[in-house]
Amino acid sequence: MTARDRTEGIPSVPDDFDAAVDWFERLSSDLVRLAEYPLPDVEHAVRTFERRVERHVREFARRLDATEPPRGRASEARALLRADHAWFATSNEQLDWFFRIVAQEDHGGHRQALGQYGRVFAESLRRHRADERAYLEGRRAAVPSGRL
């Protein structure tokens, strides 16, 4: 962790991506419960998490690009992982949108909405990470979350 990852009222974001997803879900739950974090700390946390998501997408895309294209259902799973990654850019934009609403009018309802969106985003990332692990493990039954 770097000094840039630290905030006064919010714990530092972990370097490990899965741990960062758990961290963001806890932060989001705190926002839903109206934790009184200073707005600059919330902004720093949101921006740090957005960067972590972007970094994950770049790093995992390189891993996919470095492997031989799979065939059959594994090819479909790979395409689904890539589609998820594309959606995460949109999810980051939505997260930014929710934060900007809080920044414009900081009150409990807006913070709760930001927290609710953060929880949904964290859950989708958790499911996606399970799909990535299954894909990388190469299990024949590793069709992402039964979605294909």
N, CA, C and O of each residue as an XYZ file, in Angstrom:
592
protein
N       0.837     -1.174      0.000
C       0.000      0.000      0.000
C       0.885      1.242      0.000
O       1.954      1.270      0.610
N       0.422      2.233     -0.680
C       1.170      3.469     -0.734
C       0.479      4.521      0.116
O      -0.659      4.341      0.550
N       1.179      5.615      0.346
C       0.583      6.704      1.118
C      -0.663      7.239      0.416
O      -1.595      7.696      1.078
N      -0.691      7.187     -0.919
C      -1.864      7.654     -1.661
C      -3.089      6.806     -1.382
O      -4.213      7.282     -1.543
N      -2.902      5.559     -0.966
C      -4.028      4.672     -0.703
C      -4.604      4.852      0.694
O      -5.582      4.188      1.036
N      -4.049      5.699      1.484
C      -4.494      5.878      2.860
C      -5.461      7.051      2.971
O      -5.315      8.066      2.292
N      -6.436      6.888      3.831
C      -7.363      7.968      4.142
C      -7.453      8.072      5.646
O      -7.027      7.167      6.363
N      -8.002      9.165      6.126
C      -8.103      9.377      7.572
C      -9.105      8.426      8.215
O      -8.759      7.703      9.149
N     -10.340      8.419      7.725
C     -11.374      7.650      8.388
C     -11.651      6.290      7.787
O     -12.331      5.467      8.400
N     -11.143      6.048      6.620
C     -11.418      4.799      5.904
C     -10.129      3.982      5.874
O      -9.070      4.513      5.542
N     -10.208      2.692      6.217
C      -8.998      1.859      6.163
C      -8.397      1.849      4.755
O      -9.104      2.072      3.773
N      -7.114      1.593      4.664
C      -6.415      1.538      3.383
C      -6.929      0.386      2.531
O      -7.288     -0.676      3.040
N      -6.954      0.618      1.245
C      -7.376     -0.425      0.311
C      -6.243     -1.449      0.164
O      -5.086     -1.072     -0.023
N      -6.574     -2.727      0.247
C      -5.543     -3.763      0.075
C      -5.032     -3.812     -1.367
O      -5.730     -3.407     -2.297
N      -3.820     -4.307     -1.539
C      -3.249     -4.453     -2.874
C      -3.900     -5.592     -3.651
O      -4.121     -5.473     -4.856
N      -4.208     -6.692     -2.972
C      -4.828     -7.844     -3.621
C      -6.220     -7.457     -4.120
O      -7.006     -6.867     -3.379
N      -6.523     -7.791     -5.380
C      -7.791     -7.358     -5.956
C      -9.000     -7.953     -5.234
O      -9.959     -7.232     -4.958
N      -8.977     -9.240     -4.925
C     -10.109     -9.848     -4.219
C     -10.315     -9.193     -2.855
O     -11.448     -8.945     -2.442
N      -9.222     -8.920     -2.168
C      -9.325     -8.239     -0.874
C      -9.839     -6.808     -1.058
O     -10.575     -6.302     -0.211
N      -9.457     -6.155     -2.161
C      -9.947     -4.806     -2.436
C     -11.454     -4.813     -2.699
O     -12.156     -3.880     -2.309
N     -11.948     -5.851     -3.352
C     -13.397     -5.973     -3.586
C     -14.120     -6.121     -2.252
O     -15.144     -5.479     -2.021
N     -13.587     -6.968     -1.377
C     -14.182     -7.124     -0.039
C     -14.142     -5.805      0.724
O     -15.117     -5.432      1.377
N     -13.014     -5.098      0.642
C     -12.850     -3.795      1.295
C     -13.911     -2.815      0.797
O     -14.535     -2.110      1.590
N     -14.110     -2.776     -0.521
C     -15.069     -1.828     -1.075
C     -16.499     -2.190     -0.683
O     -17.333     -1.308     -0.479
N     -16.779     -3.477     -0.580
C     -18.115     -3.877     -0.136
C     -18.349     -3.444      1.318
O     -19.440     -2.989      1.661
N     -17.327     -3.586      2.168
C     -17.468     -3.128      3.561
C     -17.665     -1.612      3.622
O     -18.518     -1.120      4.361
N     -16.875     -0.881      2.844
C     -17.032      0.569      2.793
C     -18.438      0.934      2.314
O     -19.081      1.817      2.883
N     -18.910      0.258      1.278
C     -20.246      0.526      0.739
C     -21.319      0.245      1.783
O     -22.273      1.011      1.919
N     -21.166     -0.835      2.509
C     -22.114     -1.148      3.581
C     -22.076     -0.082      4.667
O     -23.114      0.287      5.216
N     -20.882      0.412      4.979
C     -20.771      1.505      5.946
C     -21.532      2.734      5.468
O     -22.200      3.399      6.259
N     -21.432      3.037      4.172
C     -22.150      4.194      3.627
C     -23.657      4.001      3.728
O     -24.388      4.945      4.026
N     -24.120      2.782      3.480
C     -25.556      2.490      3.611
C     -25.997      2.706      5.054
O     -27.102      3.183      5.311
N     -25.119      2.351      5.997
C     -25.432      2.528      7.423
C     -25.112      3.937      7.915
O     -25.128      4.205      9.116
N     -24.821      4.836      6.969
C     -24.598      6.262      7.250
C     -23.354      6.546      8.093
O     -23.368      7.427      8.952
N     -22.283      5.797      7.842
C     -21.008      6.107      8.479
C     -20.618      7.528      8.098
O     -20.829      7.950      6.961
N     -20.067      8.245      9.019
C     -19.777      9.668      8.800
C     -18.335      9.884      8.349
O     -17.561     10.558      9.029
N     -17.979      9.311      7.202
C     -16.653      9.536      6.648
C     -16.614     10.915      5.992
O     -17.588     11.328      5.362
N     -15.496     11.628      6.136
C     -15.368     12.914      5.439
C     -15.469     12.706      3.917
O     -14.969     11.719      3.378
N     -16.112     13.638      3.257
C     -16.314     13.521      1.806
C     -15.013     13.330      1.036
O     -14.985     12.507      0.121
N     -13.931     14.044      1.355
C     -12.677     13.797      0.625
C     -12.171     12.362      0.792
O     -11.568     11.813     -0.131
N     -12.406     11.750      1.947
C     -12.009     10.352      2.159
C     -12.840      9.418      1.291
O     -12.320      8.461      0.716
N     -14.132      9.703      1.200
C     -15.009      8.881      0.353
C     -14.567      9.006     -1.101
O     -14.477      8.009     -1.818
N     -14.295     10.231     -1.530
C     -13.854     10.422     -2.913
C     -12.557      9.669     -3.176
O     -12.420      8.996     -4.198
N     -11.616      9.783     -2.262
C     -10.338      9.084     -2.431
C     -10.556      7.571     -2.518
O      -9.944      6.900     -3.349
N     -11.410      7.049     -1.675
C     -11.688      5.608     -1.681
C     -12.328      5.180     -3.003
O     -11.938      4.169     -3.587
N     -13.305      5.949     -3.467
C     -13.980      5.615     -4.729
C     -12.986      5.662     -5.883
O     -12.946      4.746     -6.704
N     -12.188      6.715     -5.951
C     -11.206      6.848     -7.049
C     -10.155      5.742     -6.987
O      -9.752      5.208     -8.020
N      -9.721      5.407     -5.800
C      -8.741      4.327     -5.656
C      -9.332      3.010     -6.130
O      -8.665      2.239     -6.821
N     -10.578      2.751     -5.763
C     -11.211      1.508     -6.188
C     -11.418      1.486     -7.701
O     -11.207      0.455     -8.339
N     -11.821      2.594     -8.269
C     -11.977      2.657     -9.734
C     -10.659      2.297    -10.426
O     -10.646      1.544    -11.400
N      -9.558      2.841     -9.915
C      -8.248      2.522    -10.500
C      -7.912      1.040    -10.336
O      -7.334      0.432    -11.237
N      -8.271      0.458     -9.191
C      -8.001     -0.972     -8.984
C      -8.774     -1.821     -9.985
O      -8.248     -2.800    -10.514
N     -10.018     -1.447    -10.242
C     -10.828     -2.184    -11.227
C     -10.187     -2.054    -12.609
O     -10.044     -3.046    -13.323
N      -9.803     -0.841    -12.985
C      -9.164     -0.629    -14.287
C      -7.872     -1.442    -14.407
O      -7.603     -2.043    -15.448
N      -7.082     -1.455    -13.341
C      -5.829     -2.225    -13.357
C      -6.115     -3.716    -13.513
O      -5.429     -4.406    -14.268
N      -7.124     -4.213    -12.802
C      -7.483     -5.624    -12.928
C      -7.862     -5.954    -14.369
O      -7.409     -6.958    -14.918
N      -8.683     -5.121    -14.973
C      -9.126     -5.382    -16.346
C      -7.923     -5.436    -17.284
O      -7.826     -6.341    -18.113
N      -7.010     -4.480    -17.161
C      -5.812     -4.476    -18.018
C      -4.966     -5.731    -17.805
O      -4.547     -6.380    -18.764
N      -4.721     -6.064    -16.538
C      -3.855     -7.211    -16.245
C      -4.479     -8.520    -16.694
O      -3.789     -9.368    -17.260
N      -5.765     -8.699    -16.453
C      -6.380     -9.964    -16.841
C      -6.521    -10.048    -18.358
O      -6.421    -11.138    -18.920
N      -6.748     -8.931    -19.025
C      -6.820     -8.937    -20.492
C      -5.492     -9.412    -21.076
O      -5.468    -10.161    -22.052
N      -4.396     -8.974    -20.475
C      -3.076     -9.448    -20.938
C      -2.953    -10.958    -20.762
O      -2.391    -11.641    -21.618
N      -3.475    -11.478    -19.654
C      -3.420    -12.935    -19.438
C      -4.244    -13.661    -20.492
O      -3.816    -14.688    -21.020
N      -5.415    -13.136    -20.797
C      -6.244    -13.764    -21.828
C      -5.560    -13.693    -23.190
O      -5.584    -14.660    -23.952
N      -4.957    -12.560    -23.491
C      -4.285    -12.388    -24.783
C      -3.068    -13.291    -24.919
O      -2.692    -13.663    -26.030
N      -2.451    -13.645    -23.801
C      -1.229    -14.455    -23.827
C      -1.511    -15.948    -23.921
O      -0.583    -16.742    -24.076
N      -2.774    -16.339    -23.828
C      -3.098    -17.768    -23.885
C      -3.668    -18.117    -25.249
O      -4.195    -17.263    -25.962
N      -3.553    -19.363    -25.585
C      -4.110    -19.878    -26.832
C      -5.636    -19.763    -26.778
O      -6.245    -20.128    -25.772
N      -6.251    -19.264    -27.837
C      -7.721    -19.170    -27.820
C      -8.357    -20.546    -27.609
O      -8.033    -21.496    -28.322
N      -9.247    -20.652    -26.648
C      -9.890    -21.941    -26.395
C     -10.969    -22.229    -27.434
O     -11.338    -21.370    -28.234
N     -11.456    -23.450    -27.396
C     -12.530    -23.863    -28.310
C     -13.777    -24.200    -27.497
O     -13.714    -24.444    -26.292
N     -14.904    -24.206    -28.191
C     -16.154    -24.652    -27.591
C     -16.614    -23.783    -26.451
O     -16.558    -22.554    -26.516
N     -17.078    -24.452    -25.386
C     -17.638    -23.736    -24.235
C     -16.597    -22.850    -23.563
O     -16.933    -21.782    -23.051
N     -15.344    -23.278    -23.559
C     -14.295    -22.451    -22.964
C     -14.143    -21.146    -23.747
O     -13.851    -20.101    -23.164
N     -14.340    -21.205    -25.059
C     -14.294    -19.994    -25.873
C     -15.434    -19.049    -25.490
O     -15.251    -17.834    -25.416
N     -16.596    -19.617    -25.251
C     -17.742    -18.812    -24.818
C     -17.474    -18.192    -23.442
O     -17.817    -17.036    -23.192
N     -16.861    -18.972    -22.563
C     -16.537    -18.455    -21.228
C     -15.545    -17.300    -21.338
O     -15.684    -16.286    -20.654
N     -14.560    -17.459    -22.189
C     -13.566    -16.391    -22.397
C     -14.247    -15.125    -22.929
O     -13.955    -14.019    -22.475
N     -15.148    -15.297    -23.886
C     -15.870    -14.145    -24.441
C     -16.705    -13.464    -23.356
O     -16.805    -12.237    -23.319
N     -17.300    -14.261    -22.480
C     -18.099    -13.693    -21.396
C     -17.221    -12.893    -20.424
O     -17.624    -11.826    -19.961
N     -16.038    -13.399    -20.120
C     -15.119    -12.664    -19.243
C     -14.729    -11.329    -19.877
O     -14.676    -10.303    -19.199
N     -14.460    -11.350    -21.161
C     -14.122    -10.093    -21.853
C     -15.306     -9.124    -21.831
O     -15.123     -7.920    -21.653
N     -16.508     -9.648    -22.010
C     -17.701     -8.788    -21.969
C     -17.870     -8.184    -20.579
O     -18.191     -7.003    -20.446
N     -17.654     -8.995    -19.543
C     -17.710     -8.464    -18.175
C     -16.736     -7.308    -18.018
O     -17.080     -6.269    -17.455
N     -15.510     -7.492    -18.523
C     -14.508     -6.439    -18.397
C     -14.971     -5.158    -19.080
O     -14.748     -4.063    -18.562
N     -15.601     -5.283    -20.215
C     -16.120     -4.092    -20.902
C     -17.197     -3.418    -20.056
O     -17.262     -2.191    -19.982
N     -18.041     -4.228    -19.418
C     -19.094     -3.662    -18.568
C     -18.519     -2.960    -17.348
O     -19.128     -2.021    -16.835
N     -17.360     -3.394    -16.876
C     -16.795     -2.770    -15.682
C     -16.399     -1.322    -15.928
O     -16.389     -0.522    -14.993
N     -16.070     -0.967    -17.175
C     -15.828      0.452    -17.484
C     -17.117      1.243    -17.265
O     -17.090      2.345    -16.715
N     -18.235      0.681    -17.693
C     -19.531      1.329    -17.475
C     -19.861      1.379    -15.991
O     -20.386      2.379    -15.502
N     -19.556      0.311    -15.280
C     -19.812      0.281    -13.837
C     -18.994      1.356    -13.119
O     -19.491      1.996    -12.192
N     -17.749      1.556    -13.541
C     -16.935      2.629    -12.958
C     -17.555      3.995    -13.245
O     -17.557      4.871    -12.380
N     -18.080      4.176    -14.453
C     -18.748      5.441    -14.784
C     -19.965      5.652    -13.890
O     -20.206      6.764    -13.420
N     -20.727      4.595    -13.656
C     -21.901      4.701    -12.783
C     -21.491      5.004    -11.345
O     -22.143      5.793    -10.660
N     -20.420      4.379    -10.895
C     -19.916      4.647     -9.557
C     -19.528      6.126     -9.437
O     -19.833      6.781     -8.441
N     -18.855      6.634    -10.462
C     -18.490      8.050    -10.483
C     -19.742      8.922    -10.446
O     -19.777      9.929     -9.739
N     -20.761      8.545    -11.199
C     -22.015      9.301    -11.233
C     -22.642      9.374     -9.839
O     -23.048     10.444     -9.388
N     -22.714      8.226     -9.165
C     -23.261      8.223     -7.806
C     -22.424      9.092     -6.873
O     -22.967      9.816     -6.039
N     -21.084      9.017     -7.017
C     -20.257      9.855     -6.151
C     -20.490     11.333     -6.432
O     -20.590     12.129     -5.498
N     -20.579     11.714     -7.709
C     -20.780     13.135     -8.036
C     -22.078     13.665     -7.445
O     -22.144     14.831     -7.056
N     -23.105     12.838     -7.370
C     -24.349     13.261     -6.721
C     -24.087     13.554     -5.246
O     -24.557     14.562     -4.718
N     -23.343     12.679     -4.586
C     -22.994     12.913     -3.177
C     -22.178     14.196     -3.051
O     -22.415     14.993     -2.143
N     -21.227     14.400     -3.947
C     -20.368     15.582     -3.881
C     -21.174     16.868     -4.074
O     -20.854     17.896     -3.477
N     -22.213     16.813     -4.904
C     -23.040     17.998     -5.146
C     -23.988     18.289     -3.995
O     -24.232     19.446     -3.655
N     -24.515     17.236     -3.403
C     -25.476     17.402     -2.304
C     -25.260     16.251     -1.324
O     -25.885     15.196     -1.429
N     -24.372     16.478     -0.384
C     -23.956     15.426      0.541
C     -24.973     15.262      1.664
O     -25.007     16.042      2.616
N     -25.796     14.234      1.528
C     -26.703     13.879      2.620
C     -26.873     12.366      2.640
O     -26.457     11.665      1.718
N     -27.486     11.884      3.700
C     -27.575     10.450      3.950
C     -28.177      9.644      2.820
O     -27.675      8.567      2.497
N     -29.243     10.139      2.210
C     -29.886      9.384      1.131
C     -28.969      9.175     -0.056
O     -28.957      8.099     -0.654
N     -28.202     10.194     -0.399
C     -27.280     10.061     -1.524
C     -26.115      9.133     -1.171
O     -25.664      8.345     -2.002
N     -25.638      9.237      0.062
C     -24.570      8.321      0.487
C     -25.072      6.869      0.501
O     -24.346      5.946      0.131
N     -26.312      6.689      0.929
C     -26.866      5.334      0.923
C     -26.985      4.801     -0.504
O     -26.707      3.627     -0.748
N     -27.391      5.642     -1.441
C     -27.486      5.203     -2.837
C     -26.105      4.829     -3.375
O     -25.960      3.817     -4.061
N     -25.096      5.637     -3.069
C     -23.726      5.306     -3.465
C     -23.315      3.970     -2.854
O     -22.721      3.132     -3.533
N     -23.625      3.770     -1.587
C     -23.285      2.515     -0.916
C     -24.012      1.322     -1.509
O     -23.418      0.257     -1.677
N     -25.288      1.485     -1.827
C     -26.044      0.387     -2.432
C     -25.439      0.013     -3.781
O     -25.271     -1.168     -4.082
N     -25.111      1.018     -4.593
C     -24.495      0.720     -5.882
C     -23.143      0.041     -5.671
O     -22.806     -0.907     -6.380
N     -22.374      0.524     -4.703
C     -21.087     -0.098     -4.424
C     -21.223     -1.560     -4.037
O     -20.400     -2.385     -4.434
N     -22.250     -1.889     -3.268
C     -22.469     -3.290     -2.880
C     -22.828     -4.151     -4.084
O     -22.349     -5.278     -4.208
N     -23.655     -3.633     -4.956
C     -24.028     -4.374     -6.175
C     -22.787     -4.574     -7.053
O     -22.560     -5.667     -7.572
N     -21.993     -3.521     -7.214
C     -20.780     -3.605     -8.024
C     -19.815     -4.626     -7.424
O     -19.254     -5.447     -8.149
N     -19.619     -4.582     -6.120
C     -18.713     -5.530     -5.459
C     -19.203     -6.966     -5.647
O     -18.399     -7.866     -5.886
N     -20.498     -7.183     -5.543
C     -21.025     -8.543     -5.734
C     -20.796     -9.026     -7.167
O     -20.447    -10.187     -7.383
N     -20.989     -8.146     -8.135
C     -20.750     -8.562     -9.524
C     -19.267     -8.853     -9.750
O     -18.926     -9.770    -10.497
N     -18.393     -8.093     -9.121
C     -16.957     -8.362     -9.231
C     -16.586     -9.672     -8.558
O     -15.739    -10.407     -9.067
N     -17.197     -9.975     -7.438
C     -16.922    -11.232     -6.735
C     -17.334    -12.430     -7.605
O     -16.593    -13.405     -7.726
N     -18.508    -12.340     -8.196
C     -18.970    -13.410     -9.085
C     -18.034    -13.538    -10.286
O     -17.670    -14.643    -10.687
N     -17.657    -12.417    -10.843
C     -16.757    -12.402    -11.989
C     -15.410    -13.035    -11.647
O     -14.860    -13.793    -12.446
N     -14.881    -12.729    -10.474
C     -13.598    -13.309    -10.077
C     -13.709    -14.829     -9.947
O     -12.772    -15.550    -10.287
N     -14.832    -15.308     -9.464
C     -15.033    -16.759     -9.401
C     -15.026    -17.338    -10.818
O     -14.447    -18.398    -11.058
N     -15.665    -16.644    -11.744
C     -15.673    -17.092    -13.140
C     -14.257    -17.102    -13.721
O     -13.883    -18.028    -14.442
N     -13.476    -16.073    -13.405
C     -12.099    -16.021    -13.900
C     -11.274    -17.173    -13.345
O     -10.526    -17.819    -14.078
N     -11.412    -17.423    -12.066
C     -10.643    -18.524    -11.469
C     -11.036    -19.858    -12.101
O     -10.173    -20.687    -12.393
N     -12.314    -20.061    -12.308
C     -12.768    -21.312    -12.933
C     -12.216    -21.434    -14.355
O     -11.787    -22.511    -14.771
N     -12.232    -20.340    -15.083
C     -11.694    -20.353    -16.444
C     -10.210    -20.699    -16.432
O      -9.755    -21.535    -17.213
N      -9.462    -20.056    -15.549
C      -8.024    -20.294    -15.496
C      -7.688    -21.699    -15.032
O      -6.693    -22.278    -15.467
N      -8.500    -22.244    -14.164
C      -8.262    -23.608    -13.704
C      -8.540    -24.605    -14.815
O      -8.110    -25.757    -14.743
N      -9.255    -24.167    -15.841
C      -9.485    -25.013    -16.996
C     -10.397    -26.196    -16.751
O     -10.362    -27.180    -17.491
N     -11.203    -26.103    -15.727
C     -12.132    -27.202    -15.480
C     -13.128    -27.306    -16.615
O     -13.616    -26.291    -17.114
N     -13.422    -28.483    -17.012
C     -14.403    -28.694    -18.069
C     -15.765    -28.140    -17.632
O     -16.525    -27.627    -18.454
N     -16.059    -28.245    -16.368
C     -17.328    -27.763    -15.855
C     -17.264    -26.288    -15.470
O     -18.131    -25.792    -14.751
N     -16.247    -25.596    -15.943
C     -16.028    -24.217    -15.532
C     -16.784    -23.208    -16.402
O     -16.237    -22.175    -16.790
N     -18.005    -23.510    -16.691
C     -18.822    -22.540    -17.400
C     -19.213    -21.496    -16.366
O     -19.816    -21.830    -15.347
N     -18.870    -20.219    -16.622
C     -19.075    -19.174    -15.623
C     -20.466    -19.154    -15.007
O     -21.455    -18.866    -15.680
N     -20.522    -19.456    -13.752
C     -21.739    -19.353    -12.938
C     -22.982    -19.921    -13.615
O     -24.094    -19.457    -13.364
N     -22.799    -20.915    -14.465
C     -23.938    -21.525    -15.144
C     -24.627    -20.577    -16.100
O     -25.790    -20.787    -16.446
N     -23.921    -19.518    -16.541
C     -24.558    -18.504    -17.361
C     -24.508    -18.815    -18.850
O     -25.102    -18.082    -19.641
N     -23.825    -19.870    -19.256
C     -23.783    -20.183    -20.694
C     -24.684    -21.354    -21.019
O     -24.776    -21.758    -22.178
